[in-house]
Amino acid sequence: MWRAVVLQSLLDAAGLGRSLNASWPEWKHTQVKQEAIQWLSEDSQDFSDVCDAATIPQEAIRKFAKRLIRGDAAAKKLLIEWRDTFAKQGRKLTDGVEVEQEPDVQDEIL
């Protein structure tokens, strides 16, 4: 669950989280993006706790988030691949099929 929180914040910061609420007005998408960027950029106990619970190093997420915020196309591609892999794993779980252990996210995003 906590990896989903990290993933969604990265998608929002990259401007790729719109599909969840496509009917929102543009100002709301902009607000969500800015809040995600702020959460990923600033030191907070909440960010630290979420990364710890997700078992993803904070430094790896911050470094990757900076690439996304700069508009790095390769980073966006990796993020989309992570999103798609995550979604595929979620479908397997709901179908009752045993899922392979999730790859190390730090290796995927760096």
OpenMM code with the backbone's topology and positions (N, CA, C; nanometers):
from openmm import Vec3, app, unit

residues = "MET TRP ARG ALA VAL VAL LEU GLN SER LEU LEU ASP ALA ALA GLY LEU GLY ARG SER LEU ASN ALA SER TRP PRO GLU TRP LYS HIS THR GLN VAL LYS GLN GLU ALA ILE GLN TRP LEU SER GLU ASP SER GLN ASP PHE SER ASP VAL CYS ASP ALA ALA THR ILE PRO GLN GLU ALA ILE ARG LYS PHE ALA LYS ARG LEU ILE ARG GLY ASP ALA ALA ALA LYS LYS LEU LEU ILE GLU TRP ARG ASP THR PHE ALA LYS GLN GLY ARG LYS LEU THR ASP GLY VAL GLU VAL GLU GLN GLU PRO ASP VAL GLN ASP GLU ILE LEU".split()
positions = [
    Vec3(0.0816, -0.1186, 0.0000),
    Vec3(0.0000, 0.0000, 0.0000),
    Vec3(0.0871, 0.1267, 0.0000),
    Vec3(0.1929, 0.1287, 0.0782),
    Vec3(0.2741, 0.2501, 0.0890),
    Vec3(0.3513, 0.2774, -0.0389),
    Vec3(0.3849, 0.1727, -0.1132),
    Vec3(0.4492, 0.1944, -0.2426),
    Vec3(0.3509, 0.2621, -0.3387),
    Vec3(0.2236, 0.2334, -0.3223),
    Vec3(0.1217, 0.2991, -0.4053),
    Vec3(0.1157, 0.4482, -0.3739),
    Vec3(0.1346, 0.4850, -0.2485),
    Vec3(0.1360, 0.6264, -0.2097),
    Vec3(0.2540, 0.6971, -0.2755),
    Vec3(0.3713, 0.6344, -0.2706),
    Vec3(0.4898, 0.6924, -0.3337),
    Vec3(0.4691, 0.7032, -0.4841),
    Vec3(0.4206, 0.5963, -0.5439),
    Vec3(0.3962, 0.5950, -0.6881),
    Vec3(0.3001, 0.7059, -0.7281),
    Vec3(0.1895, 0.7204, -0.6565),
    Vec3(0.0910, 0.8230, -0.6912),
    Vec3(0.1493, 0.9631, -0.6764),
    Vec3(0.2295, 0.9851, -0.5743),
    Vec3(0.2889, 1.1180, -0.5579),
    Vec3(0.3845, 1.1493, -0.6724),
    Vec3(0.4592, 1.0501, -0.7186),
    Vec3(0.5488, 1.0705, -0.8326),
    Vec3(0.4694, 1.0962, -0.9605),
    Vec3(0.3623, 1.0207, -0.9803),
    Vec3(0.2764, 1.0427, -1.0971),
    Vec3(0.2173, 1.1833, -1.0947),
    Vec3(0.1701, 1.2247, -0.9786),
    Vec3(0.1126, 1.3592, -0.9654),
    Vec3(0.2179, 1.4667, -0.9918),
    Vec3(0.3373, 1.4495, -0.9370),
    Vec3(0.4434, 1.5486, -0.9556),
    Vec3(0.4857, 1.5596, -1.1016),
    Vec3(0.4763, 1.4487, -1.1734),
    Vec3(0.5140, 1.4468, -1.3152),
    Vec3(0.3996, 1.4898, -1.4057),
    Vec3(0.2824, 1.5150, -1.3470),
    Vec3(0.1662, 1.5526, -1.4271),
    Vec3(0.1027, 1.4341, -1.4970),
    Vec3(0.1273, 1.3142, -1.4449),
    Vec3(0.0746, 1.1923, -1.5062),
    Vec3(-0.0366, 1.1279, -1.4233),
    Vec3(-0.0855, 1.1964, -1.3233),
    Vec3(-0.1871, 1.1399, -1.2352),
    Vec3(-0.3290, 1.1787, -1.2717),
    Vec3(-0.3489, 1.2418, -1.3846),
    Vec3(-0.4804, 1.2938, -1.4233),
    Vec3(-0.5866, 1.1870, -1.4449),
    Vec3(-0.5478, 1.0690, -1.4825),
    Vec3(-0.6473, 0.9673, -1.5178),
    Vec3(-0.7379, 0.9310, -1.4007),
    Vec3(-0.6928, 0.9515, -1.2789),
    Vec3(-0.7762, 0.9191, -1.1637),
    Vec3(-0.8966, 1.0114, -1.1521),
    Vec3(-0.8765, 1.1364, -1.1884),
    Vec3(-0.9827, 1.2372, -1.1766),
    Vec3(-0.9831, 1.3247, -1.3008),
    Vec3(-1.0088, 1.2645, -1.4130),
    Vec3(-1.0015, 1.3349, -1.5412),
    Vec3(-1.0997, 1.4518, -1.5499),
    Vec3(-1.2065, 1.4482, -1.4733),
    Vec3(-1.3073, 1.5539, -1.4818),
    Vec3(-1.2718, 1.6783, -1.3999),
    Vec3(-1.1651, 1.6730, -1.3209),
    Vec3(-1.1263, 1.7904, -1.2431),
    Vec3(-1.0888, 1.9053, -1.3349),
    Vec3(-1.1113, 2.0280, -1.2904),
    Vec3(-1.0672, 2.1438, -1.3696),
    Vec3(-0.9142, 2.1540, -1.3665),
    Vec3(-0.8609, 2.2269, -1.4629),
    Vec3(-0.7152, 2.2384, -1.4763),
    Vec3(-0.6491, 2.2905, -1.3485),
    Vec3(-0.7119, 2.3866, -1.2800),
    Vec3(-0.6522, 2.4433, -1.1591),
    Vec3(-0.6332, 2.3366, -1.0517),
    Vec3(-0.7244, 2.2393, -1.0460),
    Vec3(-0.7135, 2.1335, -0.9453),
    Vec3(-0.5964, 2.0406, -0.9771),
    Vec3(-0.5782, 2.0071, -1.1062),
    Vec3(-0.4638, 1.9245, -1.1458),
    Vec3(-0.3329, 1.9963, -1.1124),
    Vec3(-0.3299, 2.1269, -1.1368),
    Vec3(-0.2114, 2.2068, -1.1064),
    Vec3(-0.1838, 2.2066, -0.9565),
    Vec3(-0.2893, 2.2203, -0.8768),
    Vec3(-0.2753, 2.2201, -0.7309),
    Vec3(-0.2217, 2.0855, -0.6819),
    Vec3(-0.2760, 1.9764, -0.7325),
    Vec3(-0.2311, 1.8425, -0.6929),
    Vec3(-0.0842, 1.8230, -0.7299),
    Vec3(-0.0467, 1.8685, -0.8491),
    Vec3(0.0921, 1.8563, -0.8939),
    Vec3(0.1850, 1.9341, -0.8005),
    Vec3(0.1487, 2.0568, -0.7672),
    Vec3(0.2327, 2.1385, -0.6797),
    Vec3(0.2432, 2.0787, -0.5392),
    Vec3(0.1339, 2.0255, -0.4880),
    Vec3(0.1369, 1.9626, -0.3553),
    Vec3(0.2276, 1.8391, -0.3555),
    Vec3(0.2229, 1.7624, -0.4639),
    Vec3(0.3081, 1.6433, -0.4748),
    Vec3(0.4549, 1.6845, -0.4818),
    Vec3(0.4845, 1.7860, -0.5609),
    Vec3(0.6222, 1.8347, -0.5709),
    Vec3(0.6718, 1.8813, -0.4349),
    Vec3(0.5881, 1.9540, -0.3644),
    Vec3(0.6258, 2.0021, -0.2319),
    Vec3(0.6510, 1.8851, -0.1373),
    Vec3(0.5631, 1.7865, -0.1363),
    Vec3(0.5768, 1.6714, -0.0473),
    Vec3(0.7047, 1.5936, -0.0775),
    Vec3(0.7361, 1.5790, -0.2053),
    Vec3(0.8559, 1.5048, -0.2456),
    Vec3(0.9844, 1.5837, -0.2219),
    Vec3(0.9752, 1.7152, -0.2167),
    Vec3(1.0943, 1.8001, -0.2084),
    Vec3(1.1315, 1.8414, -0.0665),
    Vec3(1.0335, 1.8586, 0.0186),
    Vec3(1.0599, 1.9091, 0.1526),
    Vec3(1.0797, 1.7953, 0.2515),
    Vec3(1.1636, 1.8206, 0.3504),
    Vec3(1.1820, 1.7223, 0.4577),
    Vec3(1.0611, 1.7266, 0.5492),
    Vec3(0.9985, 1.6124, 0.5647),
    Vec3(0.8867, 1.6035, 0.6577),
    Vec3(0.8851, 1.4641, 0.7174),
    Vec3(0.8312, 1.4549, 0.8356),
    Vec3(0.8207, 1.3241, 0.9007),
    Vec3(0.7276, 1.2332, 0.8229),
    Vec3(0.6230, 1.2908, 0.7640),
    Vec3(0.5281, 1.2121, 0.6857),
    Vec3(0.5982, 1.1448, 0.5672),
    Vec3(0.6782, 1.2212, 0.4934),
    Vec3(0.7517, 1.1654, 0.3798),
    Vec3(0.8453, 1.0544, 0.4269),
    Vec3(0.9160, 1.0802, 0.5334),
    Vec3(1.0086, 0.9820, 0.5893),
    Vec3(0.9354, 0.8541, 0.6298),
    Vec3(0.8231, 0.8688, 0.6978),
    Vec3(0.7452, 0.7528, 0.7428),
    Vec3(0.6919, 0.6719, 0.6249),
    Vec3(0.6434, 0.7411, 0.5225),
    Vec3(0.5894, 0.6714, 0.4047),
    Vec3(0.7002, 0.5946, 0.3335),
    Vec3(0.8153, 0.6568, 0.3135),
    Vec3(0.9269, 0.5879, 0.2477),
    Vec3(0.9719, 0.4669, 0.3290),
    Vec3(0.9788, 0.4824, 0.4600),
    Vec3(1.0163, 0.3702, 0.5455),
    Vec3(0.9152, 0.2563, 0.5342),
    Vec3(0.7880, 0.2893, 0.5384),
    Vec3(0.6834, 0.1870, 0.5291),
    Vec3(0.6842, 0.1195, 0.3921),
    Vec3(0.7213, 0.1948, 0.2887),
    Vec3(0.7274, 0.1407, 0.1529),
    Vec3(0.8581, 0.0667, 0.1271),
    Vec3(0.9492, 0.0746, 0.2217),
    Vec3(1.0838, 0.0172, 0.2100),
    Vec3(1.1569, 0.0671, 0.0856),
    Vec3(1.1471, 0.1985, 0.0627),
    Vec3(1.2169, 0.2648, -0.0472),
    Vec3(1.3004, 0.3766, 0.0143),
    Vec3(1.4293, 0.3806, -0.0151),
    Vec3(1.5133, 0.4863, 0.0424),
    Vec3(1.4660, 0.6261, 0.0003),
    Vec3(1.4570, 0.7140, 0.0972),
    Vec3(1.4142, 0.8520, 0.0709),
    Vec3(1.5009, 0.9191, -0.0353),
    Vec3(1.6306, 0.8950, -0.0277),
    Vec3(1.7233, 0.9589, -0.1212),
    Vec3(1.6925, 0.9174, -0.2649),
    Vec3(1.6574, 0.7911, -0.2845),
    Vec3(1.6259, 0.7417, -0.4191),
    Vec3(1.5005, 0.8096, -0.4730),
    Vec3(1.4002, 0.8245, -0.3888),
    Vec3(1.2758, 0.8886, -0.4319),
    Vec3(1.3000, 1.0356, -0.4623),
    Vec3(1.3731, 1.1044, -0.3763),
    Vec3(1.4003, 1.2471, -0.3998),
    Vec3(1.4795, 1.2675, -0.5294),
    Vec3(1.5799, 1.1849, -0.5513),
    Vec3(1.6612, 1.1969, -0.6727),
    Vec3(1.5754, 1.1737, -0.7967),
    Vec3(1.4924, 1.0709, -0.7913),
    Vec3(1.4050, 1.0397, -0.9045),
    Vec3(1.3014, 1.1498, -0.9244),
    Vec3(1.2458, 1.2008, -0.8149),
    Vec3(1.1466, 1.3082, -0.8231),
    Vec3(1.2067, 1.4324, -0.8884),
    Vec3(1.3299, 1.4647, -0.8563),
    Vec3(1.3952, 1.5804, -0.9180),
    Vec3(1.4047, 1.5630, -1.0691),
    Vec3(1.4352, 1.4425, -1.1126),
    Vec3(1.4413, 1.4162, -1.2566),
    Vec3(1.3044, 1.4367, -1.3210),
    Vec3(1.2000, 1.3877, -1.2546),
    Vec3(1.0646, 1.4033, -1.3080),
    Vec3(1.0239, 1.5498, -1.3143),
    Vec3(1.0544, 1.6235, -1.2105),
    Vec3(1.0169, 1.7645, -1.2029),
    Vec3(1.0867, 1.8446, -1.3121),
    Vec3(1.2101, 1.8055, -1.3445),
    Vec3(1.2834, 1.8716, -1.4538),
    Vec3(1.2284, 1.8333, -1.5910),
    Vec3(1.1414, 1.7319, -1.5951),
    Vec3(1.0835, 1.6892, -1.7223),
    Vec3(1.1652, 1.5842, -1.7952),
    Vec3(1.2522, 1.5142, -1.7252),
    Vec3(1.3366, 1.4103, -1.7830),
    Vec3(1.2499, 1.3007, -1.8463),
    Vec3(1.2570, 1.2880, -1.9782),
    Vec3(1.1733, 1.1926, -2.0518),
    Vec3(1.2034, 1.0483, -2.0118),
    Vec3(1.3297, 1.0163, -1.9883),
    Vec3(1.3663, 0.8795, -1.9487),
    Vec3(1.3068, 0.8457, -1.8120),
    Vec3(1.3065, 0.9428, -1.7220),
    Vec3(1.2482, 0.9206, -1.5890),
    Vec3(1.0975, 0.8992, -1.6004),
    Vec3(1.0309, 0.9769, -1.6857),
    Vec3(0.8862, 0.9583, -1.7049),
    Vec3(0.8562, 0.8199, -1.7615),
    Vec3(0.9395, 0.7738, -1.8534),
    Vec3(0.9205, 0.6410, -1.9108),
    Vec3(0.9343, 0.5337, -1.8023),
    Vec3(1.0364, 0.5465, -1.7180),
    Vec3(1.0533, 0.4520, -1.6080),
    Vec3(0.9341, 0.4544, -1.5125),
    Vec3(0.8834, 0.5743, -1.4853),
    Vec3(0.7686, 0.5887, -1.3954),
    Vec3(0.6456, 0.5204, -1.4543),
    Vec3(0.6226, 0.5377, -1.5819),
    Vec3(0.5088, 0.4729, -1.6473),
    Vec3(0.5241, 0.3212, -1.6436),
    Vec3(0.6462, 0.2722, -1.6649),
    Vec3(0.6709, 0.1279, -1.6569),
    Vec3(0.6442, 0.0760, -1.5162),
    Vec3(0.6870, 0.1526, -1.4145),
    Vec3(0.6620, 0.1126, -1.2759),
    Vec3(0.5116, 0.1103, -1.2492),
    Vec3(0.4415, 0.2144, -1.2951),
    Vec3(0.2955, 0.2200, -1.2777),
    Vec3(0.2281, 0.0982, -1.3400),
    Vec3(0.2684, 0.0658, -1.4628),
    Vec3(0.2067, -0.0465, -1.5327),
    Vec3(0.2376, -0.1801, -1.4653),
    Vec3(0.3603, -0.1960, -1.4179),
    Vec3(0.3981, -0.3171, -1.3452),
    Vec3(0.3192, -0.3276, -1.2162),
    Vec3(0.3063, -0.2160, -1.1475),
    Vec3(0.2317, -0.2120, -1.0213),
    Vec3(0.0857, -0.2493, -1.0452),
    Vec3(0.0266, -0.1945, -1.1501),
    Vec3(-0.1137, -0.2241, -1.1819),
    Vec3(-0.1308, -0.3713, -1.2175),
    Vec3(-0.0375, -0.4255, -1.2924),
    Vec3(-0.0439, -0.5658, -1.3324),
    Vec3(-0.0366, -0.6559, -1.2095),
    Vec3(0.0506, -0.6228, -1.1163),
    Vec3(0.0625, -0.7011, -0.9937),
    Vec3(-0.0654, -0.6936, -0.9116),
    Vec3(-0.1279, -0.5762, -0.9089),
    Vec3(-0.2534, -0.5602, -0.8361),
    Vec3(-0.3640, -0.6463, -0.8940),
    Vec3(-0.3704, -0.6564, -1.0272),
    Vec3(-0.4707, -0.7414, -1.0916),
    Vec3(-0.4478, -0.8872, -1.0578),
    Vec3(-0.3229, -0.9294, -1.0532),
    Vec3(-0.2926, -1.0683, -1.0195),
    Vec3(-0.3393, -1.0998, -0.8788),
    Vec3(-0.3198, -1.0066, -0.7878),
    Vec3(-0.3612, -1.0294, -0.6502),
    Vec3(-0.5123, -1.0443, -0.6399),
    Vec3(-0.5872, -0.9616, -0.7114),
    Vec3(-0.7322, -0.9691, -0.7017),
    Vec3(-0.7861, -1.0943, -0.7703),
    Vec3(-0.7106, -1.1470, -0.8636),
    Vec3(-0.7515, -1.2724, -0.9282),
    Vec3(-0.7127, -1.3943, -0.8456),
    Vec3(-0.6429, -1.3723, -0.7346),
    Vec3(-0.6033, -1.4815, -0.6489),
    Vec3(-0.4812, -1.5571, -0.6971),
    Vec3(-0.4109, -1.5034, -0.7931),
    Vec3(-0.2918, -1.5678, -0.8456),
    Vec3(-0.1717, -1.5231, -0.7632),
    Vec3(-0.0843, -1.6163, -0.7337),
    Vec3(0.0336, -1.5819, -0.6561),
    Vec3(0.1236, -1.4885, -0.7370),
    Vec3(0.1736, -1.3841, -0.6713),
    Vec3(0.2547, -1.2830, -0.7378),
    Vec3(0.4003, -1.3039, -0.7009),
    Vec3(0.4881, -1.2859, -0.7995),
    Vec3(0.6305, -1.2903, -0.7709),
    Vec3(0.6661, -1.1740, -0.6818),
    Vec3(0.7761, -1.1865, -0.6086),
    Vec3(0.8189, -1.0777, -0.5228),
    Vec3(0.8451, -0.9541, -0.6070),
    Vec3(0.7990, -0.8414, -0.5584),
    Vec3(0.8152, -0.7141, -0.6292),
    Vec3(0.9627, -0.6799, -0.6416),
    Vec3(1.0063, -0.6372, -0.7606),
    Vec3(1.1471, -0.5995, -0.7767),
    Vec3(1.1812, -0.4799, -0.6903),
    Vec3(1.3083, -0.4626, -0.6659),
    Vec3(1.3538, -0.3506, -0.5859),
    Vec3(1.3268, -0.2208, -0.6603),
    Vec3(1.2403, -0.1389, -0.6055),
    Vec3(1.1993, -0.0146, -0.6700),
    Vec3(1.3177, 0.0764, -0.6911),
    Vec3(1.4110, 0.0784, -0.5983),
    Vec3(1.5274, 0.1649, -0.6126),
    Vec3(1.6032, 0.1298, -0.7408),
    Vec3(1.6157, 0.0022, -0.7734),
    Vec3(1.6843, -0.0378, -0.8953),
    Vec3(1.6071, 0.0055, -1.0187),
    Vec3(1.4747, 0.0037, -1.0112),
    Vec3(1.3921, 0.0395, -1.1253),
    Vec3(1.3987, 0.1878, -1.1580),
    Vec3(1.4041, 0.2726, -1.0583),
    Vec3(1.3909, 0.4152, -1.0825),
    Vec3(1.5234, 0.4884, -1.0940),
    Vec3(1.6336, 0.4222, -1.0641),
    Vec3(1.7622, 0.4925, -1.0733),
    Vec3(1.8389, 0.4572, -1.1960),
] * unit.nanometer
topology = app.Topology()
chain = topology.addChain("A")
for resn in residues:
    res = topology.addResidue(resn, chain)
    for name in ("N", "CA", "C"):
        topology.addAtom(name, app.Element.getBySymbol(name[0]), res)
